[in-house]
Amino acid sequence: MTALTLSTAAAPGLRADAIVIGVAKGAQGPVVAPGAEAVDKAYDGKLAGVLETLGASGAEGELTKLPAPAGFKAPLVVAVGLGAQPADKDGEDGEDGEDGGPGYDAEALRKAAGVAARALTGSKKAAFALPVDSPGAIGAISEGILLGAYSFDTYKGDAQNAGNGKARNGKAPLAEAALLGGKPRDAAHKGAVARAVAVCEELNRARDLINTPPNDLTPASFAAIAQAAAKEHGIKVQVLDDKALVKGGYGGILGVGGGSAATPRLVKLSYTHPKAEKHLAFVGKGITYDSGGISLKPAGHNETMKCDMSGAAAVFAAVVAAARLGLQVNVTGWLALAENMPSGSAVRPGDVLRMYSGKTVEVLNTDAEGRLVLGDALWAASQENPDAIVDVATLTGAMMLALGSRTFGVMANDDAFRSAVHEAAEEVGEPAWPMPLPEHLRKGMESSVADIANMGERMGGGLVAGLFLREFVGEGITWAHLDIAGPAFNEGGPFGYTPKGGTGSAVRTLVRLAELTAAGDLG
């Protein structure tokens, strides 16, 4: 991963492959953002005009390259768009931040840094002279660099070179980034970088898992990876294999995994802090490949189904990140892992499963399998009576139809908690939207042979799935459900700090919820 350093060096004398600066969209054209004063001075204060001549406007995601001024040791200047220039209290451009510069939104800085990091693939070192007015800005820029520089190259190139951690087909990611304006001796600045490194390393590990092909990532191998990480970071781990699941009565996980030669697992990760007063439980859907089972998916819908374990990857990453940050909160992660395949032993439409809770479910569609494995894991999590449970799942295509490919839905059994989760997601730059759980939709899941069916009304299918999951949350426990079906896997081109493929959606939201709980700021 890209190495980060804080630097008080002046841009002209810094040896680097490029100097990254910010440019905002002002009322009269592009505006050079704070941090780039030395570069602007070298252009006699006319850098904004030069950039405008080159077609730059300061729009978000825009990137413009130009030769560095004479006397600079770096040969290249990379200008990245920050979007609209902040306005001050009087509505004028240029709101003052802590050090006198405009207070740019953290997500704008994160995206700009990500765009630049991607553009500098193959570079050894780049200096980022973006607006730095707070530790929060340092953290956002750090996150953008670390997430934007991500690449997944494990399977590229010849077998002899596989696994060496370097890009085989193409250039290696940006090796080092110096954050100009950052104070190496300042505890808050160092802490912001350290937090970004811990969170982004784990988020990128989640991306690696999501991108790993299903012939290499099975429930058993996923569990083994979780065990290794738990050992490294002092996290207790318990793995229930298929025999233990049978003995425990986990009918939902066993039913979904019964059609595959790769047997299912339920993994419990427990991070505890000696001074913790609160306990959060995170539950993740971990379908390592989803064929749809007997209710086979149509052609064109199978190719990306390795990503159906994105929820479990997010939970895994969040628990490890919480441990690395030493948060004063107990966090338990539950990874419900199975492969959904069609075979003679697969669950059939019309079968009835007895869940871990004792409740029976009539399976009307075997492609509505995520809610079955989550039902067992939610009930298991409920037995420890945590202060709150949050589950994460690529659960329904209906949520993608409702919210598109970049926004996840948030449902909950408590309106205040749903709002808190939504606010946490927006705070860290993960687009989310609060969704209801209409009681009238519950009737559609009534079954004549079981306590509940795994399907209900087609319209509002994402909400129906949420209502199903609520049935398996222990009485009196606050719970939220994140349906990340849209943003979990990016099938288009990269944007901002988001790569093509696995994104690590919801990791930062879960970590933020843990931080808020540790600080006593989450009700």
MOBELFEN-V400016 format. One record per run of one state. SS is the DSSP state (a for helix, b for strand, c for the rest). FROM is the first residue (numbers start at 0). LEN is the number of residues. If there is no record, write none. Layout:
ss = <SS & SS>
from = <FROM & FROM>
len = <LEN & LEN>
This chain:
ss = <c & b & c & a & c & b & c & b & c & a & c & a & c & b & c & b & c & b & c & b & c & b & c & b & c & a & c & b & c & a & c & b & c & a & c & a & c & b & c & a & c & a & c & b & c & b & c & a & c & b & c & b & c & b & c & a & c & b & c & a & c & b & c & a & c & b & c & a & c & b & c & a & c & b & c & b & c & b & c & b & c & b & c & a & c>
from = <0 & 2 & 7 & 10 & 13 & 17 & 26 & 28 & 32 & 36 & 42 & 46 & 53 & 62 & 67 & 75 & 84 & 86 & 87 & 92 & 93 & 95 & 96 & 101 & 102 & 105 & 119 & 124 & 129 & 134 & 148 & 175 & 180 & 186 & 211 & 218 & 232 & 235 & 240 & 241 & 248 & 250 & 257 & 264 & 271 & 278 & 290 & 304 & 325 & 329 & 340 & 351 & 354 & 359 & 362 & 369 & 382 & 387 & 393 & 396 & 403 & 407 & 412 & 414 & 427 & 431 & 434 & 438 & 445 & 451 & 453 & 460 & 470 & 477 & 483 & 488 & 490 & 494 & 495 & 497 & 498 & 500 & 502 & 506 & 518>
len = <2 & 5 & 3 & 3 & 4 & 9 & 2 & 4 & 4 & 6 & 4 & 7 & 9 & 5 & 8 & 9 & 2 & 1 & 5 & 1 & 2 & 1 & 5 & 1 & 3 & 14 & 5 & 5 & 5 & 14 & 27 & 5 & 6 & 25 & 7 & 14 & 3 & 5 & 1 & 7 & 2 & 7 & 7 & 7 & 7 & 12 & 14 & 21 & 4 & 11 & 11 & 3 & 5 & 3 & 7 & 13 & 5 & 6 & 3 & 7 & 4 & 5 & 2 & 13 & 4 & 3 & 4 & 7 & 6 & 2 & 7 & 10 & 7 & 6 & 5 & 2 & 4 & 1 & 2 & 1 & 2 & 2 & 4 & 12 & 5>
